[in-house]
Amino acid sequence: MLDGYGLQKAAKGRFEVLVVTDQADPEPERVDALVAERPYPVKRLTGHRRGLSANRNTGVAAAQAPLVLFTDNDTIPSPQLVAEHLAWHHEHPEDEVGVVGHVRWAREIRVTPFMRWLDDGVQFDYPNIRGIEAGWGRFYGANSSAKRSFVERVGGYDEERLPYLYEDLDFGYRASKLGFRVLYNRRAEVEHLREMDLEFWRQKVGRLARVERVFVSKHPEIPAYFHRLFSEAAAAPAARGRGRHLIGFVPRSLPGLGEWAWTSADLYYRQALAPGFLAAWDDEQPADPELGPIAPYLLESSESNSGSRSGGPK
């Protein structure tokens, strides 16, 4: 991931990288060897408390640049990533304008039908963006940028109530109250080097349910998105999901077959995840920062640049 910043088309000296390890990481010094001797300015920091939100806030506070670019340690930047974010902020200098770039699966991994489904409104929602106006709900932490002064004006990320998951959605919503516009730049691309499967998401949805419950209690005017998706699926007749085998190469827009395949796959996967989500939603257990069975994945994602995100283009 850090190698990709050495290949950027942006002029030398236009950006710095801040790598923030999570406070929970038992061996942050491992990252020191990775950041050494890079052809661009780079610094390792440690979040001032556990959690992705704290890591981001730590990075923003240490950044010297007027722009901050957030990304993850399992994303590989395209050579034009920094230049594209810079260009769009130059074209839209208003303090309230942010930019979200594209996240695609890395070319070297096999993209399964389930991974295709995740990209259709579950993990990301790029297919439903029309034009360049992405909306505050798509300010994805895996590839987004904003003016540092505006991030500070919003108050940063919620470290106490939303340390992991929903933290970028919460930021985007609070920012929208201050006039935040999120513009989608398709050319500002990163590759997501992480395979996902149904079993991992079966473990993740319990945490997701508890965090969504926190989010909607904080913002009761916002409908509980995943609760609706999984409740509707649980109430429907059992799906056989035969169409899921086709969605890797049949677009939803294909008349007849496309819509059937994607509808079939969507209900099948939602029904597979619904029991764990709904059980956790009804459980009175709080969304504790201790992440249980998915801790290794989330802590790995936050122990390096996932938390800092890049200190940003200058």
VOSE-68802 format. One line per field, with one value per residue: residue in one letter; x, y negated, z negated of N, C-alpha, C in turn. Coordinates in steps of 0.001 Angstrom, whole numbers, plus 500000, padded with zeros to 6 digits. Atoms other than C-alpha are relative to their C-alpha. Layout:
! residues N
type <- [a; ...]
n.east <- [X; ...]
n.north <- [Y; ...]
n.up <- [Z; ...]
ca.east <- [X; ...]
ca.north <- [Y; ...]
ca.up <- [Z; ...]
c.east <- [X; ...]
c.north <- [Y; ...]
c.up <- [Z; ...]
END
This chain:
! residues 314
type <- [m; l; d; g; y; g; l; q; k; a; a; k; g; r; f; e; v; l; v; v; t; d; q; a; d; p; e; p; e; r; v; d; a; l; v; a; e; r; p; y; p; v; k; r; l; t; g; h; r; r; g; l; s; a; n; r; n; t; g; v; a; a; a; q; a; p; l; v; l; f; t; d; n; d; t; i; p; s; p; q; l; v; a; e; h; l; a; w; h; h; e; h; p; e; d; e; v; g; v; v; g; h; v; r; w; a; r; e; i; r; v; t; p; f; m; r; w; l; d; d; g; v; q; f; d; y; p; n; i; r; g; i; e; a; g; w; g; r; f; y; g; a; n; s; s; a; k; r; s; f; v; e; r; v; g; g; y; d; e; e; r; l; p; y; l; y; e; d; l; d; f; g; y; r; a; s; k; l; g; f; r; v; l; y; n; r; r; a; e; v; e; h; l; r; e; m; d; l; e; f; w; r; q; k; v; g; r; l; a; r; v; e; r; v; f; v; s; k; h; p; e; i; p; a; y; f; h; r; l; f; s; e; a; a; a; a; p; a; a; r; g; r; g; r; h; l; i; g; f; v; p; r; s; l; p; g; l; g; e; w; a; w; t; s; a; d; l; y; y; r; q; a; l; a; p; g; f; l; a; a; w; d; d; e; q; p; a; d; p; e; l; g; p; i; a; p; y; l; l; e; s; s; e; s; n; s; g; s; r; s; g; g; p; k]
n.east <- [500836; 499122; 499255; 500799; 499824; 498751; 500251; 501019; 499744; 499935; 498621; 499287; 500181; 501389; 500747; 499338; 500796; 499973; 500444; 500381; 500283; 501020; 499466; 500101; 498967; 498967; 498660; 500019; 498678; 499920; 500331; 498887; 499175; 500745; 500040; 498629; 499373; 500964; 499652; 500918; 500051; 500894; 499837; 500899; 500580; 500876; 501255; 499981; 500836; 500320; 501092; 499775; 500308; 498882; 498853; 500202; 499852; 498570; 499366; 500424; 499372; 498572; 499788; 499584; 500595; 501381; 500900; 499698; 500481; 500127; 499987; 499822; 498759; 500200; 500310; 498836; 500378; 499622; 498993; 500612; 500893; 499769; 500185; 501438; 500590; 499508; 500615; 501403; 500095; 499615; 501155; 501086; 499250; 500868; 499640; 500986; 499979; 499135; 499917; 499873; 499489; 500548; 499339; 500288; 499242; 498669; 499964; 499371; 500828; 501176; 501198; 501098; 501326; 500296; 499274; 500742; 501210; 499622; 499803; 501275; 500781; 499733; 498716; 499936; 501229; 499646; 500918; 501159; 499613; 500342; 499179; 498878; 500496; 500071; 500796; 499203; 499944; 498979; 498663; 499375; 498673; 498977; 499455; 500719; 499172; 500723; 499158; 499706; 500714; 501404; 500052; 499905; 501237; 501016; 499687; 499334; 500757; 500527; 499131; 500623; 501170; 499816; 498562; 499859; 501230; 500943; 499362; 499980; 501381; 500323; 499298; 500648; 501302; 499785; 499444; 501066; 500690; 499206; 499965; 499032; 500268; 499050; 499928; 499442; 499000; 499771; 498592; 499213; 500319; 499143; 500378; 500218; 499302; 500553; 501072; 501095; 500912; 501243; 499746; 499492; 501107; 500867; 499419; 499985; 501305; 500389; 499395; 500651; 501318; 499872; 499533; 501104; 500929; 499424; 500104; 501370; 500369; 499369; 500689; 501267; 500687; 499446; 500483; 498990; 499890; 499792; 501110; 501081; 499627; 499998; 501352; 500794; 499541; 500405; 501446; 500314; 499805; 498592; 499480; 499032; 498815; 499344; 499453; 498720; 498903; 499923; 499811; 498617; 499808; 501250; 500332; 501393; 500709; 500393; 501443; 500428; 499057; 499221; 500811; 500311; 498809; 499617; 501044; 499835; 498795; 500175; 500820; 499271; 498934; 500610; 500566; 498898; 499427; 501052; 500140; 498977; 500226; 501207; 499774; 499156; 500791; 500908; 499203; 499753; 498560; 499583; 498976; 498748; 498833; 499398; 500734; 500362; 499412; 499455; 498934; 498752; 500117; 500181; 498803; 498990; 500344; 499802; 498735; 499094; 500567; 501444; 500400; 499507; 500318; 498867; 500013; 500689; 499316; 499727]
n.north <- [501197; 501157; 500051; 500722; 501448; 500347; 499992; 501002; 500972; 501338; 500491; 499718; 501020; 500455; 499293; 499255; 498871; 499734; 498642; 499982; 498674; 500002; 499868; 498590; 499214; 499664; 500160; 501077; 500189; 499261; 500908; 500922; 499504; 500186; 501407; 500517; 500211; 500183; 501167; 501087; 500183; 499059; 500001; 499098; 500482; 499041; 500612; 500364; 499027; 498920; 500192; 500625; 501429; 500674; 499990; 501045; 501299; 500183; 500363; 501349; 500977; 500096; 500370; 501365; 500425; 500494; 498922; 498680; 498884; 498803; 498719; 498851; 499262; 498898; 500585; 500359; 501197; 500126; 501065; 501326; 500248; 501292; 501073; 500177; 500689; 501380; 500737; 500286; 501028; 501263; 500421; 500272; 500437; 500301; 499252; 498952; 498954; 498843; 499143; 498557; 499287; 498668; 498832; 498789; 498844; 499926; 499159; 498701; 499085; 499486; 500669; 499045; 500620; 500671; 501268; 500889; 500432; 500990; 501299; 500509; 500627; 499421; 500557; 501273; 500254; 500792; 499904; 500882; 501404; 500583; 501191; 500133; 500272; 498703; 500067; 499867; 498608; 499244; 500525; 498771; 500199; 499287; 500842; 501274; 501135; 501197; 501052; 499733; 500970; 499607; 498831; 500519; 500724; 498985; 499394; 498724; 498760; 499711; 498977; 499345; 499187; 499273; 499839; 499175; 499834; 501118; 501267; 500905; 500400; 500987; 501243; 500581; 500572; 501232; 500985; 500486; 501088; 501200; 500232; 499110; 499376; 498929; 499810; 498694; 500012; 498599; 499775; 499920; 498605; 499091; 498597; 499400; 498717; 499263; 499084; 499920; 498903; 500035; 499647; 501190; 500936; 499449; 500443; 501464; 500659; 500248; 501289; 501012; 500277; 500782; 501345; 500721; 500379; 501203; 501093; 500514; 500634; 501321; 500752; 499270; 500377; 499195; 498614; 498948; 499442; 498555; 499350; 499853; 499008; 498640; 499683; 499656; 498710; 498946; 499805; 499474; 498555; 499612; 500145; 498994; 500740; 499473; 501094; 500520; 499475; 500763; 501444; 500375; 500402; 500512; 501272; 500174; 500758; 499132; 499729; 498636; 499146; 500771; 500348; 498761; 499487; 500868; 499913; 498687; 500022; 500962; 499413; 498859; 500450; 500689; 498989; 499299; 500870; 500575; 499498; 500556; 501436; 500277; 499539; 500999; 501230; 499836; 499770; 501254; 500211; 501230; 499897; 500279; 500056; 498678; 499595; 498602; 499122; 500651; 500918; 499929; 500707; 501439; 500596; 500028; 501089; 501312; 500142; 500865; 501185; 500081; 500966; 501333; 500374; 500808; 501358; 500788; 500827; 501370]
n.up <- [500000; 500047; 498740; 499016; 500127; 499329; 498556; 499697; 498935; 500596; 500075; 501241; 501013; 500077; 501036; 501061; 500456; 501434; 500294; 501407; 500540; 501047; 501347; 500375; 499323; 500976; 499435; 498996; 499416; 498740; 498904; 499780; 498895; 498753; 499600; 499858; 498689; 498917; 499184; 500320; 501457; 500664; 501456; 500710; 501240; 500679; 500423; 501412; 500687; 499089; 499056; 498716; 500075; 500664; 499087; 498998; 500649; 500265; 498739; 499597; 500896; 499711; 498602; 499719; 498737; 500108; 499606; 500558; 499187; 500828; 499291; 500881; 499813; 499061; 498702; 499187; 499241; 498602; 499852; 499891; 501141; 500661; 499019; 499748; 501155; 499965; 498900; 500273; 501035; 499356; 499215; 500948; 501181; 501131; 501207; 500279; 498974; 500155; 498817; 500217; 498841; 499754; 500584; 499238; 500471; 499395; 498809; 500236; 500772; 499300; 500485; 500039; 499932; 501260; 500013; 499091; 500707; 501008; 499346; 499496; 501051; 501312; 500429; 499284; 499250; 498827; 498862; 500134; 499877; 498695; 499790; 500939; 501349; 500664; 501229; 501218; 500443; 499263; 500294; 500467; 500566; 499245; 498926; 500004; 500396; 500426; 500535; 501410; 500828; 500082; 500887; 501366; 500311; 500277; 501289; 499809; 500081; 501333; 500586; 501143; 499686; 498745; 499767; 498798; 499222; 499965; 500378; 498861; 499754; 501030; 499637; 498834; 500351; 500772; 499071; 499112; 500707; 499739; 498559; 499361; 498703; 499692; 498555; 499635; 498931; 499631; 499657; 501252; 500280; 500760; 499896; 501314; 500024; 501133; 499614; 500966; 499747; 500763; 501392; 500684; 500206; 501051; 501261; 500061; 500071; 501395; 500339; 499173; 500568; 501232; 499659; 499352; 501071; 500608; 499029; 499896; 501268; 499953; 498936; 499846; 498771; 498911; 500076; 500194; 498645; 499982; 500694; 499020; 498988; 500524; 500468; 498821; 499487; 500931; 499887; 498668; 499837; 499859; 498639; 499582; 499602; 498802; 499202; 500512; 499195; 498750; 500142; 499716; 498596; 499434; 500653; 500406; 498963; 498893; 500121; 500288; 500724; 500966; 501162; 500722; 500680; 501117; 501025; 500627; 500827; 501089; 501055; 500565; 500902; 501141; 500895; 500658; 501028; 500846; 501377; 500889; 500175; 500783; 501372; 500665; 500137; 501133; 501200; 500716; 500154; 499310; 498954; 500704; 499120; 499880; 498812; 499961; 499005; 498821; 500418; 499239; 498729; 500158; 500567; 498944; 499092; 500613; 500696; 499256; 499396; 500077; 501006; 499821; 498675; 499603; 500521; 499004; 499021; 500412]
ca.east <- [500000; 502747; 504634; 501753; 502381; 505883; 504333; 501997; 501714; 501320; 504442; 507033; 506416; 502672; 501706; 502761; 501603; 500709; 500424; 498501; 498687; 495835; 496441; 495415; 498253; 500712; 503651; 503428; 507173; 506591; 505213; 508369; 510293; 507544; 507589; 511385; 513184; 510186; 510555; 507953; 507485; 505973; 505459; 504095; 501788; 499691; 496040; 495411; 492749; 491511; 489470; 489352; 487717; 490528; 493118; 491603; 491376; 495012; 496054; 494019; 495450; 499005; 498521; 500229; 498385; 495101; 493596; 493331; 492926; 491626; 492426; 492979; 495928; 494329; 493875; 496390; 496336; 496231; 499065; 496620; 494895; 496509; 496553; 492830; 491885; 494085; 492600; 489020; 489645; 491387; 488289; 485977; 487813; 484767; 485454; 482314; 483225; 484633; 485587; 484988; 486995; 486297; 487107; 487365; 488485; 492190; 493010; 495020; 492177; 489255; 486053; 483224; 479491; 479218; 481877; 479986; 476860; 478689; 479376; 475683; 474596; 476023; 479728; 479734; 477006; 478749; 476203; 473524; 475528; 474137; 476550; 479099; 476878; 477471; 475632; 476865; 476144; 478886; 481834; 483641; 486693; 488487; 488994; 487815; 489221; 488161; 489536; 491251; 489668; 486212; 486917; 487893; 484778; 482592; 484360; 486140; 485002; 482998; 485588; 483293; 480075; 481286; 484930; 484550; 481918; 479441; 482023; 482274; 478490; 478118; 480759; 479083; 475697; 476969; 478944; 475821; 474302; 477090; 476464; 478795; 478813; 480432; 481544; 482348; 485553; 485664; 489277; 490513; 490737; 492113; 492127; 490774; 493189; 490947; 488912; 485526; 483218; 479819; 481244; 483199; 480074; 478065; 480482; 480481; 476715; 476298; 478709; 477089; 473652; 474802; 476606; 473655; 471496; 473874; 473833; 470034; 469748; 472121; 470253; 466657; 465542; 467688; 466036; 467940; 469126; 470432; 467678; 465145; 467079; 467441; 463957; 462346; 464486; 463672; 459949; 460145; 459836; 463136; 465248; 467149; 469508; 470127; 470759; 473785; 475934; 475276; 475847; 479601; 479099; 475447; 474758; 471595; 470708; 470363; 466621; 465011; 467951; 469927; 467126; 466150; 469722; 470422; 467058; 467598; 471141; 470155; 467415; 469578; 472488; 470263; 468472; 471816; 472900; 469545; 469453; 472749; 471926; 468437; 469513; 472210; 469803; 467412; 470233; 470679; 474457; 476058; 478307; 481490; 484805; 486031; 485152; 484858; 485322; 486009; 488637; 491635; 490308; 489231; 492322; 494515; 492630; 493140; 496622; 498315; 497153; 493531; 493440; 495518; 494563; 496941; 497922; 496880; 497836; 499430]
ca.north <- [500000; 497538; 498502; 497027; 493558; 493693; 494046; 491064; 488744; 485767; 483594; 484426; 482575; 482211; 484650; 486258; 489585; 490097; 493713; 494032; 497327; 498236; 497930; 501596; 502714; 504644; 504136; 500719; 500758; 503296; 500446; 498361; 500591; 500197; 496403; 496054; 494676; 493723; 491240; 488972; 487489; 490095; 490312; 492972; 491944; 493824; 493094; 491391; 493993; 497252; 497117; 496048; 492716; 491803; 492834; 490542; 487656; 488197; 488044; 484930; 483144; 483900; 483054; 479929; 479826; 477973; 481157; 484587; 487802; 490852; 494374; 497870; 500170; 502808; 500426; 499871; 496351; 495869; 493658; 490789; 490987; 487968; 485883; 486477; 485484; 482397; 481400; 481683; 479647; 477026; 476942; 476868; 474778; 474250; 475369; 477516; 479665; 483165; 485783; 489529; 491704; 495173; 498432; 501540; 505076; 505624; 507193; 510021; 511491; 513596; 511618; 513921; 513351; 512492; 509793; 508393; 508263; 506332; 503568; 503073; 501055; 503133; 502379; 499629; 498044; 496666; 498058; 495745; 492527; 490398; 487850; 486498; 485702; 488661; 487435; 487349; 491060; 492078; 490282; 493621; 493679; 496048; 493258; 489741; 486282; 483021; 479673; 480082; 476897; 478261; 481621; 479677; 477514; 480632; 481844; 484830; 488403; 489693; 491575; 492445; 493727; 494862; 495955; 498573; 498869; 496128; 493517; 492136; 492157; 490274; 487757; 487276; 486678; 484168; 482467; 482235; 479980; 477532; 477715; 480627; 481665; 484974; 485199; 488546; 488724; 492110; 491625; 491256; 495004; 497448; 501241; 503152; 506017; 508010; 511117; 511310; 514255; 515000; 516529; 513393; 511286; 513666; 512751; 509069; 508444; 508788; 505928; 504030; 504365; 503009; 500091; 499233; 499224; 496685; 494605; 494391; 493642; 490743; 489690; 490957; 489117; 491479; 494850; 497988; 499061; 502558; 503357; 502724; 504775; 507790; 507581; 507590; 510523; 512531; 512058; 513280; 516911; 518805; 518000; 520620; 518015; 519653; 516260; 515598; 517725; 515287; 511884; 512023; 511552; 510562; 506852; 505879; 503627; 506605; 506894; 509966; 512146; 509411; 508256; 511851; 512875; 509857; 510031; 513729; 513187; 510193; 512019; 515119; 513228; 511014; 514075; 515723; 512723; 511740; 514131; 512925; 509282; 509390; 511437; 508879; 505982; 507381; 508147; 505500; 505927; 502555; 501971; 502219; 501240; 504773; 506366; 510044; 512534; 509941; 508072; 509454; 508109; 504707; 504118; 505083; 502610; 499847; 500568; 498759; 496311; 497249; 495097; 492232; 492158; 490088; 486774; 485397; 483515; 480161]
ca.up <- [500000; 499059; 502230; 504219; 502821; 504260; 507727; 507543; 510530; 508206; 508164; 505545; 502312; 502873; 500121; 496864; 495446; 491797; 490703; 487446; 485576; 483267; 479550; 479285; 481563; 479348; 481736; 483396; 483997; 486762; 488838; 488392; 490790; 493386; 493333; 493390; 496445; 498523; 501421; 499824; 496344; 494023; 490281; 487927; 485100; 482550; 481913; 478576; 477736; 479185; 482332; 485922; 485103; 482716; 485288; 487860; 485439; 484468; 488112; 488838; 485788; 486904; 490587; 491902; 495225; 495819; 497306; 495689; 497664; 495791; 496928; 495523; 495044; 497274; 500224; 503017; 504463; 508210; 509536; 510124; 506710; 505038; 508224; 508784; 505245; 505523; 508869; 507676; 504559; 506713; 508936; 505901; 503295; 501079; 497542; 497459; 500493; 499971; 502537; 502491; 504834; 506153; 504364; 506513; 505707; 506344; 509677; 508139; 506083; 507287; 506976; 505919; 506458; 502761; 503125; 506123; 503986; 501245; 503765; 504492; 501476; 498634; 498281; 500925; 503038; 506119; 508645; 507243; 507607; 510417; 511829; 509368; 506375; 504061; 500959; 497368; 496834; 499270; 497690; 497433; 495193; 497575; 500138; 499356; 498830; 497236; 496167; 492808; 491456; 492280; 490593; 487491; 487739; 487813; 484684; 486215; 485697; 482726; 480671; 477769; 479295; 482718; 482435; 485204; 487960; 488905; 487927; 491473; 491915; 488639; 489719; 493099; 491527; 488977; 491735; 493898; 491238; 492117; 495871; 496727; 500408; 501352; 504978; 506628; 508678; 510438; 511501; 507912; 507427; 504889; 505068; 502088; 501389; 499073; 499847; 498121; 497690; 496243; 493065; 492210; 492681; 490516; 487735; 488611; 488703; 484939; 484389; 487263; 485657; 482307; 483933; 486174; 483048; 481501; 484679; 484911; 481204; 481792; 484957; 484531; 487644; 489792; 490624; 489611; 493065; 492360; 489902; 492650; 495213; 492964; 491421; 494853; 495928; 492805; 493424; 497046; 498202; 498179; 501240; 503194; 504563; 507914; 509473; 507274; 509576; 512421; 510856; 511413; 515134; 515655; 514995; 513160; 516109; 518495; 519219; 517731; 516726; 514997; 512746; 511901; 511038; 508840; 507061; 506380; 505071; 502979; 501084; 500619; 499054; 496919; 495561; 494812; 492717; 491215; 488206; 486751; 487346; 485884; 482851; 482051; 482647; 480040; 477602; 474926; 475036; 475871; 478855; 476838; 478456; 477685; 480987; 480155; 482998; 485691; 483679; 485606; 488907; 487634; 485544; 488457; 490612; 488070; 486821; 489673; 492286; 491962; 488895; 489977; 493333; 495326; 493817; 497117; 500220; 499587]
c.east <- [500870; 500835; 499246; 500140; 501332; 499854; 499002; 500430; 500027; 501463; 500607; 499833; 498577; 499216; 500950; 499084; 500188; 499390; 499713; 499687; 498975; 500654; 499965; 501081; 501134; 501420; 500026; 501349; 500180; 499775; 501173; 500870; 499320; 500030; 501396; 500392; 499001; 500380; 499055; 499991; 498984; 500346; 499069; 499568; 499220; 498749; 499975; 499025; 499651; 498922; 500373; 499718; 501140; 501224; 499873; 500196; 501462; 500727; 499657; 500700; 501472; 500294; 500380; 499294; 498576; 498961; 500419; 499331; 500001; 500034; 500329; 501295; 499826; 499543; 501282; 499627; 500401; 501006; 499409; 499175; 500173; 499742; 498519; 499316; 500434; 499275; 498559; 499835; 500434; 498810; 498826; 500619; 499139; 500319; 499102; 500006; 501006; 499947; 500083; 500475; 499398; 500834; 499575; 500788; 501328; 500017; 500548; 499160; 498790; 498757; 498818; 498660; 499643; 500694; 499360; 498764; 500317; 500118; 498695; 499120; 500220; 501306; 500234; 498736; 500282; 498991; 498824; 500360; 499673; 500771; 501139; 499550; 499770; 499080; 500842; 500157; 501038; 501392; 500813; 501429; 501104; 500639; 499200; 500909; 499124; 500997; 500189; 499233; 498528; 499831; 500035; 498723; 498860; 500215; 500653; 499047; 499634; 500768; 499301; 498869; 500183; 501489; 500319; 498626; 499046; 500652; 500038; 498588; 499572; 500680; 499291; 498677; 500164; 500549; 498929; 499217; 500719; 500173; 500953; 499469; 501080; 499932; 500741; 500929; 500385; 501476; 500913; 499751; 501020; 499484; 499958; 500593; 499562; 498874; 498966; 499164; 498800; 500246; 500543; 498867; 498991; 500523; 499884; 498627; 499524; 500543; 499315; 498639; 500100; 500450; 498909; 498975; 500497; 499805; 498585; 499496; 500592; 499290; 498656; 499227; 500495; 499479; 501162; 500090; 500116; 498887; 498824; 500333; 499861; 498630; 499110; 500391; 499526; 498510; 499591; 500141; 501475; 500429; 500988; 501275; 500700; 500643; 501355; 501189; 500219; 500458; 501446; 500209; 498715; 499650; 498520; 499181; 499554; 498525; 499718; 500985; 500762; 499218; 499646; 501197; 500344; 498948; 500113; 501190; 499820; 499197; 500728; 501041; 499423; 499389; 501094; 500560; 498962; 499956; 501015; 499801; 498836; 500134; 500823; 499242; 499108; 500732; 500281; 501484; 500416; 501046; 501343; 501163; 500763; 499203; 499683; 500638; 500546; 501117; 501259; 499931; 499946; 501229; 501123; 499732; 500317; 501410; 501030; 499208; 498502; 499578; 500465; 499358; 501116; 499880; 499611; 500858; 500218; 499509]
c.north <- [498755; 499879; 499171; 498499; 499534; 499920; 498935; 499031; 498566; 499595; 500297; 498835; 499508; 500700; 500614; 501153; 500158; 501374; 500072; 501438; 499880; 500171; 501454; 500863; 500306; 499767; 498889; 499790; 500788; 499080; 499078; 500428; 499772; 498552; 499426; 499871; 499993; 498751; 498823; 499847; 500944; 500059; 501039; 499373; 501133; 499270; 499748; 500813; 501078; 499579; 499235; 498503; 499221; 499959; 498908; 498610; 499697; 499565; 498592; 498944; 499794; 499511; 498528; 499433; 499483; 501032; 501283; 501056; 501245; 501251; 501101; 500739; 501233; 499472; 499557; 498790; 500101; 498865; 498596; 499619; 498599; 498851; 499729; 499303; 498534; 499167; 499638; 498981; 498640; 499444; 499609; 499577; 499699; 500930; 501212; 501131; 501082; 500838; 501453; 500626; 501386; 501071; 501218; 501156; 500064; 501024; 501395; 500962; 500436; 499383; 500958; 499290; 499261; 498644; 499002; 499445; 498934; 498602; 499361; 499510; 500572; 499441; 498632; 499868; 499145; 500116; 499030; 498521; 499531; 498704; 499966; 499712; 501326; 499990; 500314; 501443; 500832; 499384; 501144; 499762; 500695; 499150; 498710; 498896; 498807; 498947; 500236; 499046; 500375; 501225; 499546; 499270; 500965; 500618; 501361; 501174; 500309; 501169; 500800; 500936; 500850; 500156; 500812; 500122; 498817; 498661; 499028; 499543; 498925; 498663; 499317; 499341; 498709; 498904; 499418; 498864; 498663; 499755; 500885; 500540; 501044; 500276; 501299; 499860; 501448; 500287; 500046; 501382; 500659; 501417; 500610; 501412; 500803; 500895; 500069; 501218; 499915; 500297; 498806; 499023; 500523; 499606; 498487; 499400; 499771; 498675; 498863; 499616; 499112; 498570; 499212; 499554; 498754; 498801; 499430; 499453; 498602; 499097; 500681; 499643; 500803; 501428; 500979; 500820; 501526; 500741; 500199; 501087; 501426; 500404; 500406; 501359; 501142; 500316; 500623; 501527; 500319; 499949; 501109; 499352; 500502; 498893; 499512; 500482; 499175; 498564; 499563; 499531; 499522; 498689; 499924; 499340; 500866; 500354; 501473; 500748; 499241; 499687; 501247; 500486; 499168; 500015; 501309; 500006; 499100; 500605; 501165; 499543; 499251; 500996; 500770; 499191; 499511; 500562; 499407; 498529; 499746; 500473; 498982; 498698; 500066; 500233; 498655; 499717; 498744; 500275; 499614; 499930; 501317; 500765; 501479; 500734; 499306; 499030; 500119; 499241; 498490; 499338; 499961; 498852; 498649; 499813; 499221; 498919; 499945; 498938; 498619; 499393; 499057; 498609; 499007; 499249; 498596; 499022]
c.up <- [500000; 501272; 501031; 499911; 500565; 501497; 500422; 501097; 499480; 499844; 498637; 499023; 499853; 498897; 498973; 499614; 498501; 499767; 498508; 499583; 498881; 498629; 499523; 500641; 499020; 500511; 501056; 500673; 501298; 501191; 500315; 501168; 501347; 500473; 500262; 501469; 501151; 500797; 499798; 498485; 499372; 498522; 499401; 498690; 499355; 499544; 498506; 499174; 501020; 500982; 501244; 499970; 499358; 500900; 501054; 499388; 499693; 501266; 500446; 499154; 500321; 501415; 500129; 501225; 499797; 500421; 499304; 500863; 499123; 500865; 499004; 500289; 500875; 501358; 500688; 500843; 501461; 500131; 500051; 498777; 499422; 500966; 500262; 498827; 499976; 501051; 499690; 498879; 500549; 500790; 499108; 498664; 498776; 498830; 499792; 501022; 499648; 501259; 499555; 501298; 500093; 499302; 500813; 499397; 500737; 501130; 499726; 499167; 500829; 499375; 500115; 500189; 498711; 499922; 500957; 499299; 498957; 500596; 500463; 498854; 498620; 499458; 500630; 500842; 501231; 501143; 499931; 499970; 501403; 500168; 498997; 498570; 499277; 498790; 498776; 499547; 500713; 499827; 499380; 499528; 500760; 501089; 500067; 499499; 499662; 499560; 498496; 499087; 499844; 499098; 498547; 499600; 499672; 498624; 500118; 499872; 498548; 499386; 498907; 500399; 501247; 500304; 501245; 500651; 499809; 499665; 501178; 500378; 499006; 500309; 501171; 499667; 499210; 500892; 500910; 499364; 500208; 501493; 500770; 501320; 500254; 501493; 500314; 501198; 500301; 500264; 498767; 499397; 499078; 500227; 498608; 499998; 498780; 500515; 498876; 500342; 499061; 498528; 499218; 499706; 499000; 498617; 499840; 499714; 498565; 499520; 500766; 499427; 498775; 500302; 500710; 498963; 499281; 500923; 500050; 498668; 499920; 501009; 500281; 501258; 501210; 499873; 499844; 501285; 499994; 499267; 500945; 501018; 499483; 499457; 501166; 500553; 499118; 500123; 501331; 500035; 500246; 501460; 500310; 500516; 501240; 500830; 499541; 500819; 501270; 499815; 500203; 501421; 500674; 499291; 499650; 501106; 501180; 499858; 499722; 499125; 498934; 498742; 499190; 499189; 498779; 498891; 499230; 499051; 498787; 498854; 499324; 498979; 498792; 499017; 499269; 498837; 498991; 498583; 499031; 499732; 499062; 498561; 499228; 499792; 498758; 498683; 499337; 499811; 500752; 501056; 499407; 500981; 500088; 501055; 500104; 501163; 501232; 499644; 500844; 501313; 499790; 499400; 501024; 500955; 499399; 499458; 500809; 500691; 500021; 499010; 500313; 501153; 500393; 499404; 501049; 500972; 499460; 501052]
END
